[in-house]
Amino acid sequence: MRYQPSRGGKRKYLEGLLVLAILSGCATTPPPKPPVRPAVQPRAPTEDDRFRISAALAPLLRTTGMWRGPEDGCAVGLGILPMKSINLGVAPHPTCLFSLLVTQGALAQLPPEELRAALAHELGHVELEHAVARRARRQQERSAGPMLSREPAELAKFRAYDRDEERAADRYAVELLNRLPGDGTRCRALSALLRRLDRESRRPASDNWLSTHPSPTARLEAIKEICP
């Protein structure tokens, strides 16, 4: 009698193939260069890094249709930032669909469902083309540097766009996570992630994202209606 896998078994098998495809597609891709040179340079990901991120990312890419497999080319140019804080970021990549930077702190501290929620948020930035708009604003900021230093209200206008984009990426993540088959955590994983970031933001040594990100508490409040 020929074995016929269940629907759930087929889904896990296909996602497993997609994970392997992401791994093989990115295995030789060098760490992406950030749009702005950070104090800490990214390192190349280990095999474990690639597997963990690919396992979280594969269902998202499959659900969105952004990347179907090796026939679409390289999915992600991945780099790991040796920092303890939880942070992820995306930017354009010359040969891959996008570049992704993940801190070691995110890999060490986030359970799989929260890592997936963080990646869903970053895919929102990719799909909504925020990186291009944000890069243009940063160039404007640099060219208007002296004026912005004298006029904090003008700088606040630039950063208000950043905060609007963060809220839009959260809404995208909620909708995407709710479309995923699986363990039923859905958008609640994003809420759990934001609560974790809120706790981290209260630590004295935490990174200050508040100039570009709404506070985690404000972000939780903003998604409450669509993710009760």
Secondary structure, 3 states (H helix, E strand, C coil): CCCCCCHHHHHHHHHHHHHHHHHHHHCCCCCCCCCCCCCCCCECCCHHHHHHHHHHHHHHHHHHCCCCCHHHCCCEEEEEECCCCCCEEEECCCCCCEEEEEEHHHHHHCCHHHHHHHHHHHHHHHHCCHHHHHHHHHHHHHHCHHHHHHCHHHHHHHHHHHHHHHHHHHHHHHHHHHHCCCCCCCCHHHHHHHHHHHHHHCCCCCCCCCCCCCCHHHHHHHHCCCCC
